[in-house]
Amino acid sequence: MIEMIKGKKKIILISSALVAAAAIGGVSISSNAAMSVNAYQADKGSLESIVEVNGTVESDTDKLYYSDIDAKIGKVHIKEGDFVKKGDLLISYDEEDLEKLETMANLTAKADLGSFEGSMQSSGRTAGLYNEAKTNLEVLNQQIADTEAQITKTQNSLMEKKASLADFGAKLQVSLIEWSDEPDSDEYENLQKLIQTNAYEQQYAPEIVRMQEELDSLKLTLTDLKEYKSEMTSQKASTVGGIMTKGEKERLTAIKEANELTNSEKLSYYAAAKEGIRADFEGIVTEIDAAEGSEVYCGAKLLTLKSLSDVVIKASVNKYDIVNIEKGQTVSVNIKNKDYTGKVSRIERMTKDSGTGTGIGVEITLDKPDDSIILGLEAKAKINTASLSEVLRIPLEALSEDEEGSYVFVANDGKATKKFVECGIRNDDMVEIKDGLTEGSLVVWRDSEEITDGMGVKVNK
């Protein structure tokens, strides 16, 4: 038996009683009667298949931090790219602003309670309100009629005043056109000023403002009168007891409880905000959206934190290699000249443009990432797609292919015989033969010339 080391694999060549001699792959001796060839005796052994890919280091766990309140940012304690530990203070709110917000929330809670109690107390009215309502409605109807008449009168006066000013403004515009050929004259300049004054007076002349305010007040009074009339009508229609029904009391009680819950929640958020935004886990700050002194609203994104304890390598694999890759396969990874182990954790179910062609996304999760890893770096990964033992194998260089399939040449009685074979896994050196050869078959090949079926071959030691 003769042994030869090829790369890191041991290739075994044997002498055969059926041939003149055995030779190791890559060793050949010429003969006058036959072509000198390389040879290898098909044997059983282990075979591993590796797919090499380049990827990018990314975190598989990240958290986007959002504000729970409307408030002012006090200080941003970190920068993008900083490494932080769990519990580190990242962002703090303005303390004075938080104190003000707490005070407002407490005052709102008191106001809501006062409003509720006032409404409930009003429900204690007695049947004597019926007579009060009857009397008041007569007065209210007259007041509403008088107010509506006054509104109509004021509206007409306001329209007349505005129309008068608008007419005067139109005449000024005509005069300005007549003086347009003397734009440098005092008269032209005075007309421009008068037009500006007129435009202002059409909106803000004291008399117009007064009438507008009077009109607004009258409308407000009319609304109040109508609302009060509605109250009196309801009061009149009711029998003894209060105006407020049982359902109304329940509605107000529900509103009170909802307001109390809202205010309590706000106060709890303000209390939590005093502690600032802190890191929930160890990782890298990859994005900061908040700025010191800025006002943020509830739900606004503040920052992004990515974990270093759950690191993945994201790579793209071509359509030829993806058929051999499965979830759970072991992977060796090199980052910054440091080796790590991992497993294929995800295979995307779609193709996409990887920049260098169409590929399928693959994620590799590292078993034991450490704090020397930098997100975004390139990583080189070797995916172990298969690891078989006791498989029939031959050198990959002995395998050829044509339109009919894969084939090899086997040495028989000094001649090369073409045999088609079914292949399994392969790597850079060896290929698995599933069918077409038996253990001990002597496959032959040439490095520079093709062998043909029936060609005389010679394998010498």
C-alpha positions in Angstrom: 0.0 0.0 0.0 1.3 3.5 -0.9 0.1 6.7 0.8 0.2 10.3 -0.5 -0.7 13.5 1.3 -2.7 15.9 -0.9 -3.6 19.2 0.8 -4.7 18.2 4.3 -6.3 14.9 3.1 -4.5 11.6 3.0 -5.1 9.9 -0.4 -4.4 6.1 -0.5 -3.2 4.4 -3.7 -2.7 0.7 -3.9 -1.0 -1.8 -6.2 -3.3 -4.1 -8.0 -2.6 -7.6 -9.3 -4.6 -6.6 -12.4 -2.4 -3.7 -13.4 1.4 -3.4 -13.9 1.8 -1.2 -10.7 0.0 1.3 -8.5 0.8 5.0 -8.3 -0.2 7.9 -6.0 -2.4 10.7 -7.4 -0.2 13.2 -9.2 2.6 10.6 -9.8 2.9 9.1 -13.3 5.5 7.3 -15.4 5.4 7.2 -19.3 5.0 4.1 -21.3 5.5 3.4 -25.0 2.3 1.4 -25.2 0.0 3.5 -23.0 -0.6 7.0 -21.7 0.7 7.8 -18.3 -2.1 8.7 -15.9 -2.8 9.7 -12.3 -4.8 7.2 -10.3 -6.7 6.7 -7.1 -8.4 3.7 -5.7 -11.9 4.5 -4.6 -12.1 4.1 -0.8 -14.4 4.7 2.1 -13.7 7.4 4.6 -14.9 10.7 6.0 -15.9 13.7 3.9 -16.9 17.2 4.9 -18.5 19.8 2.7 -17.9 23.5 3.5 -19.6 26.6 2.1 -17.6 29.9 2.6 -19.5 33.2 2.8 -18.8 36.7 3.8 -21.3 38.5 6.0 -21.9 41.5 8.3 -21.9 41.4 12.1 -25.3 42.5 13.4 -27.4 42.3 16.5 -30.4 40.0 16.5 -31.9 41.8 19.5 -32.5 45.5 19.6 -34.8 47.8 21.4 -36.2 51.1 20.3 -36.8 53.4 23.3 -39.9 55.7 23.1 -41.0 58.6 25.4 -43.9 57.8 27.6 -44.6 61.5 28.2 -44.7 64.9 26.5 -41.7 66.6 28.1 -38.3 68.4 27.6 -35.1 66.4 27.3 -32.6 67.4 29.9 -29.4 65.6 29.0 -28.2 62.9 26.6 -25.5 60.9 28.4 -24.4 58.7 25.5 -23.2 59.0 21.9 -23.9 56.8 18.9 -21.5 53.8 19.0 -21.1 53.8 22.8 -21.0 50.5 24.7 -23.4 50.6 27.7 -24.2 48.2 30.5 -27.5 47.2 31.8 -28.9 50.0 34.0 -26.7 52.7 32.6 -28.4 56.1 32.3 -28.9 57.0 28.7 -31.2 60.0 28.6 -32.6 62.2 31.4 -35.6 64.6 31.2 -35.5 68.2 32.4 -36.3 68.1 36.1 -38.1 71.5 36.3 -40.3 70.4 33.4 -41.2 67.2 35.2 -42.1 69.1 38.3 -44.4 71.4 36.4 -46.0 68.4 34.6 -46.7 66.7 38.0 -48.2 69.9 39.4 -50.5 70.2 36.4 -51.6 66.6 36.7 -52.5 67.1 40.3 -54.4 70.2 39.6 -56.3 68.5 36.8 -57.2 65.7 39.1 -58.6 68.2 41.7 -60.5 70.0 39.0 -62.0 66.8 37.7 -63.1 65.8 41.2 -64.7 69.2 41.8 -66.5 69.1 38.6 -67.9 65.7 39.4 -69.0 66.6 42.9 -70.7 69.8 41.6 -72.6 67.8 39.0 -73.7 65.3 41.6 -74.8 68.0 44.0 -77.0 69.6 41.4 -78.9 66.4 41.1 -80.5 67.1 44.5 -82.9 69.6 43.2 -86.5 69.1 44.3 -89.8 69.3 42.7 -89.9 73.1 43.5 -87.6 73.6 40.4 -90.7 72.9 38.2 -92.3 76.3 39.1 -88.9 78.0 38.8 -88.5 76.6 35.3 -92.0 77.6 34.2 -91.4 81.2 35.3 -87.9 81.4 33.9 -88.9 80.1 30.4 -91.2 83.0 29.8 -88.4 85.4 30.6 -85.9 83.4 28.6 -88.1 83.4 25.5 -88.3 87.2 25.6 -84.6 87.5 26.2 -83.8 85.2 23.3 -86.0 87.2 21.0 -84.5 90.5 22.1 -81.0 89.1 21.7 -81.7 87.7 18.2 -83.0 91.1 17.2 -80.0 92.9 18.6 -77.7 90.4 16.8 -79.5 91.2 13.5 -79.2 94.9 14.1 -75.5 94.7 15.0 -74.7 92.5 12.0 -76.4 95.0 9.6 -74.5 97.9 11.2 -71.2 95.9 10.9 -71.9 95.1 7.3 -72.7 98.7 6.4 -69.5 99.9 8.1 -67.4 97.4 6.3 -69.1 98.1 3.0 -68.5 101.9 3.5 -64.8 101.3 4.2 -64.5 98.9 1.2 -66.2 101.4 -1.1 -63.8 104.1 0.1 -60.9 101.7 -0.4 -62.0 101.0 -4.0 -62.1 104.7 -4.7 -58.6 105.0 -3.3 -57.5 102.3 -5.6 -59.0 104.1 -8.6 -57.1 107.3 -7.6 -53.9 105.3 -7.2 -54.2 104.1 -10.7 -54.8 107.6 -12.0 -51.6 108.7 -10.2 -49.6 105.6 -11.3 -47.8 107.7 -13.9 -46.3 109.8 -11.1 -45.1 107.1 -8.6 -42.6 109.5 -7.1 -45.2 112.2 -6.2 -46.4 112.9 -2.7 -50.0 112.3 -3.8 -49.1 108.8 -5.0 -47.3 108.0 -1.8 -50.2 109.4 0.3 -52.7 107.3 -1.6 -50.6 104.1 -0.9 -50.6 104.9 2.8 -54.4 105.6 2.7 -55.0 102.3 1.0 -52.9 100.5 3.7 -54.8 102.3 6.4 -58.1 101.5 4.8 -57.2 97.8 4.5 -56.3 97.8 8.2 -59.4 99.7 9.2 -61.6 97.2 7.3 -60.6 94.7 9.9 -59.4 96.5 12.9 -61.1 99.9 13.0 -62.2 100.6 16.6 -65.8 100.8 15.6 -65.6 97.5 13.7 -63.8 95.8 16.5 -66.3 97.1 19.0 -69.2 95.9 16.9 -67.5 92.5 16.3 -66.9 92.1 20.0 -70.5 93.1 20.7 -71.7 90.6 18.1 -69.6 87.8 19.6 -70.8 88.6 23.0 -74.4 88.6 21.8 -73.9 85.2 20.1 -72.4 83.8 23.2 -75.2 85.2 25.3 -77.7 83.7 22.9 -76.0 80.4 23.1 -76.1 80.6 26.9 -79.7 81.6 26.9 -80.7 78.7 24.6 -78.7 76.3 26.7 -80.3 77.7 29.8 -83.7 77.4 28.1 -83.0 73.8 27.3 -82.1 73.2 31.0 -85.3 74.9 32.1 -87.3 72.9 29.6 -85.8 69.7 30.9 -86.4 70.9 34.4 -90.0 71.7 33.7 -90.6 68.4 32.1 -89.2 66.5 35.0 -91.2 65.5 38.0 -90.0 65.7 41.5 -86.4 64.9 42.0 -83.4 66.0 40.2 -82.9 66.6 36.6 -80.0 64.2 36.4 -81.2 60.6 35.6 -79.6 57.4 36.9 -77.9 56.9 33.6 -76.4 60.3 33.6 -75.1 59.8 37.1 -73.5 56.5 36.0 -71.9 58.3 33.0 -70.4 61.0 35.1 -69.1 58.4 37.5 -67.5 56.6 34.7 -65.9 59.8 33.4 -64.6 60.5 36.9 -63.1 57.1 37.2 -61.5 57.3 33.7 -60.0 60.8 34.5 -58.7 59.4 37.8 -57.0 56.5 36.0 -55.6 58.8 33.4 -54.1 61.2 35.9 -52.8 58.4 38.0 -51.1 56.9 35.0 -49.6 60.2 34.1 -48.2 60.7 37.6 -46.6 57.2 37.5 -45.0 58.0 34.1 -43.6 61.3 35.5 -42.2 59.4 38.6 -40.6 56.9 36.3 -39.3 59.7 34.0 -37.3 61.1 37.0 -35.2 58.0 36.9 -34.4 58.7 33.2 -34.1 56.3 30.3 -31.8 53.4 31.3 -30.4 50.5 29.4 -32.4 47.3 29.7 -29.4 45.2 28.6 -25.7 45.4 27.7 -25.2 46.6 24.1 -24.3 49.3 21.6 -26.2 52.5 21.1 -26.7 52.6 17.3 -29.0 55.6 16.9 -30.0 58.6 18.9 -33.1 60.6 18.0 -33.4 62.9 21.0 -31.5 66.2 21.5 -30.7 68.0 24.7 -33.3 70.8 25.3 -35.7 69.5 22.7 -39.4 68.9 23.4 -40.5 65.3 22.8 -44.0 64.0 22.5 -45.4 60.8 24.0 -44.5 58.0 21.6 -41.5 59.8 20.1 -38.5 57.6 19.4 -35.5 58.5 21.6 -32.8 55.9 20.7 -31.9 52.4 19.5 -29.9 49.9 21.6 -28.6 46.7 20.1 -27.5 43.8 22.2 -24.0 42.2 22.0 -25.1 39.0 23.7 -27.2 37.9 20.7 -25.0 38.6 17.7 -25.7 37.2 14.2 -23.9 37.2 11.0 -26.0 38.2 8.0 -24.8 36.9 4.7 -26.0 36.2 1.2 -25.7 32.7 -0.4 -26.0 32.0 -4.1 -28.6 29.6 -5.5 -26.1 26.8 -6.0 -24.8 26.7 -2.4 -28.2 27.3 -0.7 -29.4 23.8 -1.6 -26.8 22.4 0.8 -27.5 24.8 3.7 -29.9 24.0 6.5 -30.8 25.5 9.9 -28.7 24.1 12.7 -25.6 23.5 10.7 -22.4 24.4 12.5 -20.3 27.4 11.4 -16.9 28.7 12.1 -16.6 32.5 12.0 -13.7 34.9 11.9 -14.2 38.5 13.0 -11.2 40.8 13.5 -8.9 37.8 13.1 -10.6 36.1 16.0 -12.4 32.8 15.7 -16.0 32.0 16.9 -18.4 29.2 16.5 -22.0 29.4 15.6 -25.0 27.8 13.9 -27.2 28.6 10.9 -30.3 30.1 12.6 -32.4 31.4 9.8 -32.7 31.0 6.0 -34.8 33.6 4.2 -37.5 32.3 1.9 -36.9 34.8 -0.9 -34.1 36.0 -3.1 -32.9 39.5 -3.2 -30.1 41.6 -4.7 -27.0 41.3 -2.6 -25.1 43.9 -4.5 -23.0 41.4 -6.4 -25.9 39.4 -7.7 -29.1 37.6 -6.6 -28.7 35.6 -3.4 -30.7 34.2 -0.4 -30.2 35.7 3.0 -28.7 33.5 5.7 -28.3 34.3 9.4 -25.6 32.7 11.6 -26.0 33.0 15.4 -22.8 33.1 17.4 -22.5 30.6 20.3 -20.4 32.8 22.6 -20.1 36.5 21.4 -17.9 38.7 23.4 -17.4 42.5 24.0 -14.6 42.7 21.4 -17.2 42.4 18.6 -18.0 45.5 16.6 -21.3 45.7 14.9 -21.2 46.3 11.2 -17.8 44.6 10.7 -17.3 42.0 7.9 -17.2 38.4 9.0 -15.9 35.4 7.2 -17.9 32.2 7.8 -17.4 28.6 6.9 -20.7 26.6 7.0 -20.3 22.9 7.5 -23.0 21.7 5.2 -22.2 18.0 5.6 -20.0 15.7 7.6 -20.2 12.0 6.6 -18.2 9.0 7.5 -17.6 5.7 5.6 -18.7 7.1 2.3 -17.2 6.0 -1.0 -15.0 8.8 -2.3 -12.6 9.8 -5.1 -10.6 13.0 -5.9 -12.7 15.8 -7.3 -10.2 16.2 -10.2 -11.0 12.6 -11.4 -14.6 13.6 -12.0 -15.8 14.9 -15.4 -19.2 16.0 -16.7 -20.9 16.2 -20.0 -24.5 16.5 -21.3 -25.3 12.9 -20.2 -24.1 13.4 -16.6 -21.0 12.9 -14.3 -18.5 10.2 -15.2 -15.0 8.9 -14.4 -12.5 6.6 -16.1 -11.6 3.3 -14.5 -8.5 1.4 -15.3 -9.2 -2.2 -16.4 -6.5 -4.4 -18.0 -4.5 -1.4 -19.0 -7.4 0.4 -20.6 -9.6 3.4 -19.5 -13.2 2.6 -19.3 -15.8 5.4 -19.1 -18.3 5.0 -16.3 -21.2 7.3 -15.3 -21.6 7.9 -11.6 -24.0 9.4 -9.2 -22.4 12.0 -7.0 -23.2 13.2 -3.4 -21.5 15.9 -1.4 -18.2 17.4 -2.5 -15.6 19.8 -1.3 -12.5 21.3 -2.9 -10.7 18.0 -2.9 -13.0 15.0 -2.8 -16.4 13.9 -4.0 -18.8 11.3 -2.7 -19.8 8.5 -5.2 -23.3 7.2 -4.4 -23.5 4.8 -7.5 -21.5 3.7 -10.4 -18.3 2.6 -8.5 -17.3 0.1 -5.9 -14.7 0.3 -3.2 -11.3 -0.5 -4.8 -12.2 0.8 -8.3 -9.1 2.4 -9.7 -10.1 5.8 -11.2 -7.6 7.5 -13.6 -7.2 11.0 -15.0 -4.8 13.3 -16.7 -4.0 16.8 -15.6 -3.5 18.3 -19.1 -5.0 15.9 -21.6 -8.4 14.3 -21.8 -8.7 10.5 -21.5 -11.0 8.7 -24.0 -13.0 5.6 -23.6 -10.8 2.5 -24.4 -7.5 4.5 -24.3 -4.5 2.6 -23.1 -3.3 3.8 -19.8 -0.3 3.0 -17.6 0.0 3.5 -13.9 3.5 2.9 -12.6 4.9 3.3 -9.1 
